[in-house]
């Protein structure tokens, strides 16, 4: 429900994406670092926010998704 509300209120110029920034560590204990990019201006400026390294891809993606939702809520509901 929250995602639907955010997608309805999001300005068209505010695009976002998620990507793997770094994958490292020994084979038995890899760490994955994901980041989210958010276009914060109609002039095309993009900000990238990096989350802490996590032990699995799923945890890293989930952490980046939570960060993105927090950023979108702060951006959309500023008064």
Residue pairs with C-beta under 8 A, 6 or more apart in sequence:
2 69
3 69
6 69
6 72
6 73
6 76
9 76
10 72
10 76
11 42
13 39
13 41
13 42
14 38
14 39
14 40
14 72
14 75
15 38
15 39
16 36
16 37
16 38
16 39
16 68
16 72
17 36
17 37
18 34
18 35
18 36
18 37
18 61
18 64
18 65
18 68
19 34
19 35
19 37
20 32
20 33
20 34
20 57
20 60
21 33
21 34
21 35
21 50
22 31
22 32
22 33
22 53
23 30
23 31
23 32
23 33
24 30
24 31
24 33
24 53
25 31
29 55
30 55
31 53
31 54
31 55
32 53
32 54
32 55
32 56
32 57
32 59
32 60
33 50
33 51
33 52
33 53
33 54
33 60
34 50
34 51
34 54
34 60
34 61
34 63
34 64
35 48
35 49
35 50
35 51
35 64
36 48
36 49
36 51
36 64
36 65
36 67
36 68
36 71
37 46
37 47
37 48
37 49
38 46
38 47
38 48
38 49
38 68
38 71
38 72
38 75
39 45
39 46
40 46
40 47
40 75
49 67
49 68
49 71
51 60
51 63
51 64
51 67
52 63
53 60
54 60
54 63
